[in-house]
Each structure stands twice: as structure tokens, then as C-alpha cells.
Amino acid sequence: MKRVIDQLRNLKPKEEAVKGLSLISFVRVIVAYLLLCIFIPLVALSGVDGDAKEAYQKGDFDTSVKILIEKLRMKPDHQDNIALLETVLPMAFQKHISQAEEAVSKSEWDRAYDEYFGAKKLADEIVLLPAVPKEKKVDGKKVKEELKFDAPDVKSQLENARTNAINSHYQKGLELEQKSQFKQAAIEFRGSTKYDPNYQDAPTRYADCRKKATLRIAIIPFENLSGKSQFGAIGDILASQIISSAMNSSPEFIEFVTRDYVEQILREQQAGTTEIIDPNSAPKLGKVLGIHAFVFGKILSVVAIEPPLSKQTQRTCVERYDYKSKTNYTLCANWTKSAKEVSAEVSASFQVIDVEKGTIIIAETAKDGSRDFKCWVEYTGDEAAIPQEVRLCTAAKDAPVDPPEILVNRTLESLSKTLSDKLIAAFQ
């Protein structure tokens, strides 16, 4: 490049036109050189797997390495992928190890373990990759030699981080347990068992602290104020579904109980006598029964709408053009659209009474609904003349829709999920 520029500078044209031409040529050379400086690095990666290249450019070295290993297993002599793996693999190891060492310096043993584990996982994958044929030039000729990728051994560092993480969690758990901070203590003991399920007495201490930290919440059947009895015991159904939905999320420090359970305990403790369970008696009963909160709710309204079958009859025509004959023609259809629709909507409210304080700590209202719709079209003439939105009605003639009872139950199930999420968010 320098030689070309020097030659251009040494030109001594005799005419101004030639001078102008030389200047233009000089500018073109400079532009071409700059373009090459930008383009050559891109060309170097042009044959690389696209996903691996994208991950590399985003700094996601682990993903890039994993993709390249998989590609090289299928095509071991892909030189561009080999070249990128030579570049990105050391970067991936360096990133994990430097972050692990930083975590060690701060005694952040969980993070240190995760980073060393990430490095070990990469090492395990790279050692399983067979040697690949790497091209190089010898005496001006291309030859291939086997290339085996090296991986650092971090097993001792990984085990050191694991040991420190176990002990750190366990010691923190003991300190928090002494302070009666049972929930946080349970979390720390669980942290120990993540690395060693049988570490000393961590499993027993976790179970004991979790039990002491667990909140017992009694959900009483909702009072049905909707005036609708044809849908069954929807208050009991909603309370049961709230418990089921909440338990599906496996809350670690919440236990739900039913009114039946509360009444059974009352009968056992009070020799067969029972007491009405309501917001006024909840604080007293809760202290006797070891319940931390009561949930009382009301179904405010149930609206089920089942209108009669609707029909829309119409004749529509569309203009078309025949390119072969170069003439316009008209398509028409007489059609009838029939539609059935059933919908249901349920609204409910609930309040949570804290037993210890004897006060309402949460009050919420929620609403949900369900709908079923079917429509079909009967026609004579040309189907192409029927409007597109009408042709979307593809149900079979007289297709049944779900009855209101099913839609109400479906709505209760959806509503229970909303209410259980609110409860778990409040207590978890």
C-alpha cells in the first residue's frame, strides 16, 4: 500500500487534466484501502456458523463455544469454525475464572461455585471433542495437522468453593436460628443441602426452622351473595380451588387449611362443641388453633348470558376481472350466518384477618369471565362472493356451545388462580 502511494506522489503529469486524473486515482486508492481495513475482519468470520458468531459478538462465549463444538462434531474440518473456537474458547475460560476469583475475594461462595462450575462444564465438553484438522502453510503448501484444544483444570477450586459455600450457609443458618429468624435460617440451611443433601444436621434444622416459619392460613368458604343457587355450592368450590391453585405453586412457607379442618380441630379441643367461624371469632380461634390468618370472602355476582340463536341473511356480489378475456364479470352469493354465544362473569371479594393483630390486613376484589362462541354459514352461489369475515365461521351446523354451568365453573377456576396469586404474593 505504501509503495502505491509513493508511486502516486512521484507522478509528474505534464497536463492539468492528467494531474486531475492522478488526484482522483489517489483518492480511490485511499478509499479502497479503508474499505479493506473494515471488510477483511468481517470476511474472516464470513464462513462461521451464524449463531456461534452472533453469540460471540454479544459476549456470550459459552453459547458460542457450545454451538461450535456441536458443529465441529458434525463437520470436523470446518476451518472457519475451528478458527473462531481457537479465539472464543480461551475468552470463555478467562471470563469464568476471573469472575470466580473476584467472587472468592469477596467470600461470595455461591457465585464462585457457579463460575468454576461453568468453566468445568466447558472443559468437560471440549475434552470430548475429537482432534480437528487445522490447516496451516508449510513451505508455501497447505497441510493439515491435528489440533487438540486445552482446558484448565478447576476441580480443586470448584471443590474449595463448594466446601466454603456449604459451611457459610450452615453457619449463617445457626446464627439466624439463635435470633429466632426462622425463615431466613431455613433458607440458609436449604443452601447447605443444595451442595450436600446430608450435611451434618442441616436437613433437620431446615425442617424445624421451616415449620416454625410457616404461616397457616385458613380459607373459609365464600358467602354466596349473588342470589344464584342454580350453579351449586360455588362458595365452597371457589375456596377449594383457591387452595388447590395455591398449593400447585408449592409455597415454601405457607400452609393452607380448610374450614372442615378448623372445625375438626375445634371439636377435638372443645369436646364436641363448635363455634361459629367468622371475622369476629377469627382472632380468638386462630390463637387456639395455631392459625396465623383467616380468609373470608363473598361472591358478589354471577352473570350468565345465553341469548337466542342469531341469524344474518344477505346477498353479496363482487367484481372480478378475467385477464385472459380482458372482461369484467360478477360473482354473487346468498348466505345466512348463524351464531350462538354463551358468557359468564363472576365477581368476588375477600379479606384477610391477621390473628395476632386482629385486623384486616388485605382486602381485594376481583372479576373474571368466560365465553363460548360458535358460528357457521349456509349459502348458495359462489363462495368467493361471501365476505372474508363471514367465511371465518367454519363451525358445523347447529354446533353446541358450553352451557352456563360449565362457563361459571371455568370462571371460578380462573378467578381462584387470581386470588391465590394475590394471597401468596402477600405472605410469601
Residue, then its C-alpha position, 0 to 999 in steps of 0.5 A: m500500500k505504501r509503495v502505491i502511494d509513493q508511486l502516486r506522489n512521484l507522478k509528474p503529469k505534464e497536463e492539468a487534466v492528467k494531474g486531475l486524473s492522478l488526484i482522483s486515482f489517489v483518492r480511490v486508492i485511499v478509499a479502497y484501502l479503508l474499505l479493506c481495513i473494515f471488510i477483511p475482519l468481517v470476511a474472516l468470520s464470513g464462513v462461521d456458523g451464524d449463531a456461534k458468531e452472533a453469540y460471540q459478538k454479544g459476549d456470550f462465549d459459552t453459547s458460542v463455544k457450545i454451538l461450535i463444538e456441536k458443529l465441529r462434531m458434525k463437520p470436523d474440518h470446518q476451518d472457519n469454525i475451528a478458527l473462531l473456537e481457537t479465539v472464543l474458547p480461551m475468552a470463555f475460560q478467562k471470563h469464568i475464572s476471573q469472575a470466580e476469583e473476584a467472587v472468592s475475594k469477596s467470600e461470595w461462595d455461591r457465585a464462585y461455585d457457579e463460575y468454576f462450575g461453568a468453566k468445568k462444564l466447558a472443559d468437560e465438553i471440549v475434552l470430548l471433542p475429537a482432534v480437528p484438522k487445522e490447516k496451516k502453510v508449510d513451505g508455501k503448501k497447505v497441510k493439515e495437522e491435528l489440533k487438540f484444544d486445552a482446558p484448565d483444570v478447576k476441580s480443586q477450586l470448584e471443590n474449595a468453593r463448594t466446601n466454603a459455600i456449604n459451611s457459610h450457609y450452615q453457619k449463617g443458618l445457626e446464627l439466624e436460628q439463635k435470633s429466632q429468624f426462622k425463615q431466613a435460617a431455613i433458607e440458609f440451611r436449604g443452601s447447605t443441602k443444595y451442595d450436600p443433601n446430608y450435611q451434618d444436621a442441616p436437613t433437620r434444622y431446615a425442617d424445624c426452622r421451616k415449620k416454625a416459619t410457616l404461616r397457616i392460613a385458613i380459607i373459609p368458604f365464600e358467602n354466596l351473595s349473588g342470589k344464584s343457587q342454580f350453579g351449586a355450592i360455588g362458595d365452597i368450590l371457589a375456596s377449594q380451588i383457591i387452595s388447590s391453585a395455591m398449593n400447585s405453586s408449592p409455597e415454601f412457607i405457607e400452609f393452607v387449611t380448610r374450614d372442615y379442618v378448623e372445625q375438626i380441630l375445634r371439636e377435638q379441643q372443645a369436646g364436641t362443641t363448635e363455634i361459629i367461624d367468622p371475622n369476629s371469632a377469627p382472632k380468638l380461634g386462630k390463637v387456639l388453633g395455631i392459625h396465623a390468618f383467616v380468609f373470608g370472602k363473598i361472591l358478589s355476582v354471577v352473570a350468565i348470558e345465553p341469548p337466542l340463536s342469531k341469524q344474518t341473511q344477505r346477498t353479496c356480489v363482487e367484481r372480478y376481472d378475467y385477464k385472459s378475456k380482458t372482461n369484467y364479470t360478477l360473482c354473487a352469493n346468498w348466505t345466512k350466518s348463524a351464531k350462538e354465544v354463551s358468557a359468564e362473569v363472576s365477581a368476588s371479594f375477600q379479606v384477610i384477618d391477621v390473628e395476632k393483630g386482629t385486623i384486616i390486613i388485605a382486602e381485594t376484589a376481583k372479576d373474571g369471565s368466560r365465553d363460548f362462541k360458535c358460528w357457521v354459514e349456509y349459502t348458495g352461489d359462489e363462495a368467493a362472493i361471501p365476505q372474508e369475515v363471514r367465511l371465518c365461521t367454519a363451525a358445523k351446523d347447529a354446533p353446541v356451545d358450553p352451557p352456563e354451568i360449565l362457563v361459571n365453573r371455568t370462571l371460578e377456576s380462573l378467578s381462584k388462580t387470581l386470588s391465590d396469586k394475590l394471597i401468596a404474593a402477600f405472605q410469601 
